[in-house]
């Protein structure tokens, strides 16, 4: 079956599902495969649950009656279908990538644009080779803007997503020490993330850049249109008015007044500036932008302030890398409050530099005074330091419960693999 023919089916059944547990009647089921599963084996189950069609790539799972569509490769077909769907639109498609802050930036930009226009965006963290096409296929005909988050842990990934999403605008939040194992070091990170700007350069697109970061000027050179934000010389200029506990941003240029946010941490300043800059670039009213950002409530363990009993917790446990970990520790150290407790999980995907980077975090911790420091799992367990170590977040939570903390202020952060948000279950 050609992509055009499959697209005709999709237009009749414009809901795509890859997990039979989430499937609803009328969905198109794409039978993806992975190292430990074969979606083809669930084609009959999908049809029994009401799927309109099951797209498979193994003939033995074909089912009589024309409800299975046999293709060469289900994943490639899903991506090709998403690209074809994308090509039906002439609206701005804004791609967002970076080492830190891309999901928060995406959510803020969506809040701003959707205050005035019908805007579709990546749900949660669906930013990979499956999530990007699924995001595109959820965009409906009434779309005025689309925001596509792109994650990557090796070179060539962002370039491949650009060939599916065909972005007209793009933003790289920053290039830090994330996924060093896959990218082969910090220079590899810049080249990998820079694939977005390479695409925009080749297709006369628009780049939004944080003017404070010199490397983004270098990476965006020769892009047809550049719109900047930052704390100095930029199209939109703002600075931290206060950040204890919530960030407020005051503006010097490009926007009137101040925005009070529900975000914890001054490291969110670039994320707020980016959302304001994109709103201004697309000619939204200042008051709409202000209201959208001020009303945004962080979720999914990102820059959240949580109160439990007499204790308050900064929950920033969705992910961590050396750059974001250092920023979080420094911000927490500067914040007001007593009885500060660090609960930090190990950082993943750092390759040969992992041990060194964990040692650097321990050195950073040592620059400040804390009531307690608990380091959980991974390479935190591999070298001597003066702090308490525990193998898992569950054990860290159990230890914390035994302490009976009162009036404490905690920072809970770690890579997704450590599941540090579980610690909160043990805080009363």
N, C-alpha and C positions, 0 to 999 in steps of 0.2 A: 504494500500500500504506500502511495506517495504521501509526502508531508501535506500536500494540498488536500488530498482526500481525507487524511486523518484530521486535518484542521476543520473540515466540514463536520466530522463527528463531534469534535471538540465544541464547535459553535452550538451544536444541539445539546451537548452535555458539558457545559463549561465549568466543571468542578473535577479536579484531578486529585487522586489519592494514591499513595504508595504503601499505605499501611492498612491492612484489612480491618484492624481493630478500630480504626477511625472512619471507616468507609460508610457513606450514606447512600441510600437508593438513588440511582441516576448518575453516580460518579463514574468517571473513567479510571480504571485501575491500571497502574503501570507497575509491572512485575520486576522491580529492581533486584539485583543480586549483590551480595557482599561476601566477605570471607567466611561468614558463619550463617548465611541464610540464602535462600533461593526463592524469590517472590513468585517465580513461575509455579511453584508447588501450591500456591494459595489462590491460583486463578479460579478454580471451581468454587472455593469458599467465597471469593469476592463476588462472583456471579450469583451465588446463592443468597448473598446479603443484598442483592439488588443493583450491583454495578451494571451500567449500561453496556460496557465492553471491558475486556481485559486485554491489555497489550502485553504480549509475551515474546520471548526470543528463543524458546526451546519447543520444537514441533511436537514433542511427546505430550505436551500439556494442552495441545489444541483440543477444543471442545466442539462437538457438532452443534450446528444451529447458528453459526456465524457470529457468535458473541465473543470470540477471541480473535485478536488481530496479531498475526505473526510478523515480527520485524527482525532485522539482523541483530540489533543491539538496543535494548529498551532504554538504557541511559542516554545513548546518543540520540535516539528518537525523541525522548523527552526534551532534551536540549534543543534539538532542531525545531520541534513544535513551538517551544517557547520563543525562539528567535523569530520564527515566522509570525507568531502573534505580536511580538514586539514591533515588527515591521509594518503593522497595520496602523501604528500611531505616529503622529507628528508633534507630540507634546514634549516638554522637557523631561528627560530621563537623567536623574542626578545619581551618580555612583559615589559611594563613600567607602573609603578603606583607611587603613592606618594601623599602627601598633597598639595604641591605647585610645579609648574614648569614642570609637566609631559607632557603637550601638547607642550610647547616650546622645551623641551628636545626631545620629539618624532620627532618634525619637524626638529630639528638640526641633529639628528641621521639619519633621512631619507635623508636630504640633503647630508650628508657625504657618506652614503652607495650608494645612487643612482648616485653619481658622477662616479662610477665605475661599479656598478652592477644593474641589474633589481630588483628594490625593491618596495614592496607594503606596504602601511601603512594605519592606521586609518585616515579617512577623517574628518577634523574638530574636533568635540568633540564627535564622535560616539563611546563612550567607555563604554556603559552599557550593560544590558542583551540582548538588541536588536542590538545595535551598534557593539558589538564584533562579533556575527555571521555574520552580514551583511558585516563587514570588511573582514572576512575570505572568504566569498563567492565571493568577488571581486578579489581574488588572482587567477591569471592565470597560465597556465602551464610553462610559461617562467620565473617564479619567481626564484630569487636567494637568496633573503632575504625577510622576512616579519617582520613588526614592529606593535605590537598590544598594543594600549593604553588601560588601564583598570582603570576606575573610580569606586569608591565605597563610600557608606555612611553608611554601617553597616557590621557587622561581617558575614563571610561566602560568601560574594559576590565575592571577588577575587578568592577564592578557586573554586567557581563554574565556573568562566571564564577560569581558568586554565584547568578545565576538558574539556572545549570546544576547547581552543586554543593550549593546550599541548605545552607550551613554552619550548624551549631548553636553552634559556638565559633570564636573567631578571635583572631589575634595579628598585630600590625604590629610588626616588629622595630625599625624606625626610619624616619624620613623624611629622607633626605639629598640630596646633589646627584647624582642619577642620572637619566638620560633627560630632562635638562632641555629638550631640543629638543622632545620630544613633549608634555611636561607644561606647557611654558611657564613654567618657573621653579620655585623651591622651594615657593611657595604652591600651585602646581598639583600638585606632587608630593604634598603633604599632602591635598589634596582628592581626588586620584586614589586614593591608598592608603586614604584614609578611607572610600571607598565600601564597604569591608568592614565597618567599624564602623557605617555607615549601615544596612547590611542587618541586622546583628545587633540594632541598636536597634529596627528595625521588626518584627523577628520574635522579640523577647524572648530573645535569645541571650546568650552569655557571652563577655566579652572578657578576654584576658590582656594586661596592660600593664607595660612597664618604667617603674616609678614615678619613676625619675630624670629622665625626659623630660617636662617640663611640658606640651609640646604633645600628648602622648598622653592626658593627663588631660582636656585640652580636647576632643580628638577623640572620646573615649569617654564624654562626659557623657550621662547619662540612659539608658545601656545597663543592662538589668535586673540583670545580675550581672557584677561586675568582680573579678578576682583578680590581685594585683599581685606583682611581684618587683623587686628593686633593691638598692642599697647603703645605703639609709636607711630611711624609713618605708614598709614594704610587708609583704605576707603572708609572703613568703619573702625573707630578707635575707642577702646574702653579699658577700664581698670577696675581692680577689686575695691569696692567701697567697704565691704566687711565680709568675713567668711567664718564666723564663729557663732553658732554652728553652721548656719546656712549662708550660701554665697549670694551677695548682692553686687551687681555690676553697674558702675556709673560710666557714662559715655561722654567723650570729648569731641567726637566727630561722626557724622553719618547717621546719628540717632539721637533723639532728644530724651534727656532725663536718666532715670535709673530703673533697673529691673531687679526685683527681689525674687529669688528662686527658692525651691525646696531641695536644692542639691547641696550635699555636704562636701566640702573640700575645695580649696582655691585652685586645684588642678582642673576643675571644671570650667575655668574661665575661657579657655580656647573653644570649648564646646558651645558655650553660650554665645560667644562672639561669632562663631561660624553660623549659628542659626539666625542671628540678627542680620548678618551680612547677606545671607541667601534671601531672607525676607525683603531686605532693602533692594537687592538686585532685581527682584521680581516685583518691585513697586508696591509692596504691601504697606498699609498704614502703620505708623509707629505704635499706636495704641493696640492694634490687633496683635502685633508682634509681642508687645509687653505682656498683654493678657495671656497669650498662648504659653509663653515661657514661664510666667509667674504661676500658672495653674498646673504646670506639668509636675506630676508626682513620680519620682523614680521607683522602679520595681525591679524584680529579678536580681536582688542582692547587689544592686549597683548604686553606690553613693546614697544609701538609705540611712536615715536616723531612726532607730527603733528604741522604744522605751519598754522595759520589762521590770516591773516593780520599781525599786528605787534606782535601778541601773539604767544607763543609756548606752547604746551600742551603735557604732558606725559599722554597718554591714556593707562591705565592698568585696564580696567573696565570689563574684561570678568568674573572675579570672585574675591572673597575676603574672607579671614578668618583672625583671629587674627595674625597669624604668618606672612602671606604675607602683611597684612596691615601695621604692624609695620616696616617691612623691607622697604616697599615703602615709608613710611613717613620719616624714618631715611635717606634713600638714597636721597630723595628730599631735605631734610634739608641741607645735605652736599653739594649738587650741587651748582654751581655758578649761579648767577642771582638775580635780584631784583624783587619786586612786586610779591612775591610768593603767590599763592592762592590754598588752599586745597578745593577740592570738593569731599567729601567722602560719599558714600552710605552705608547703614546699611549692616551688615553681617548676613547671614542666617544659619539655621540648627545648632545652638549652644546650644539648649536645655536650661537646667536650668542655665547654665553658661553665657547665652547670655548677660544679663544686666551687669554682672561683666566685661565681656570682652569688651563691648562697653565703659564702664567707664574707663577701662585700656587704650583704644585707645585715649580717651579724655585726659587722663593724659600724654600720649606720645606726643600728639599734643602740650600740654602746655610747653614742654621742649624747644620749638623753637619759633622764631618770624615769624609771617606771616602777609601779607597784609590783607588777608581775610581768614576765615574758614567757610565753609558751610557744614553742616552735614544733610544728607537726609534720612528720613524715619526710620521705624523700631524702635529699642530700643534707637537710638539717641534722640528720642522724649520723652523718658520716665523719664528722670532725668535732674536736673538743671546743666547747665554748661555755660561758658561765650560766647559760639559760636552761630552763626546763625543756625537755624534749619528750614527746609522746608519739607513738606510731600512727595513730588515726584521729580523725576529728571526733569520733565517738568517745574515745578514751580521753581526749581533751575536754569534751563536754562533761564527762563523768567527773573528771578531776575538778573542773570548775564548779560543779554542783556541790562537791564536798567542801569547797571553800566558803560557801554561804556568803558570797560577796554582797555588800550593801553600799549604795551610793558610789558605785564604781563606774568608770567610763572606759569602754572597751572598743578596740579596733579589731575587727574580724576580717581577715583577708587571706586569699590563697588561690592557687590554680584550681580550675574546675575539677580536676582529678582528685583533689583532696576533700572536696565537699564540705568546706569549712562552715557553711550555713547551718549544718547540723548542730553546731555548738549551741545555737540559740535555743534548742529544745530543752537544754539543761539549765537555762537561766530563769530564775523565778522572778 
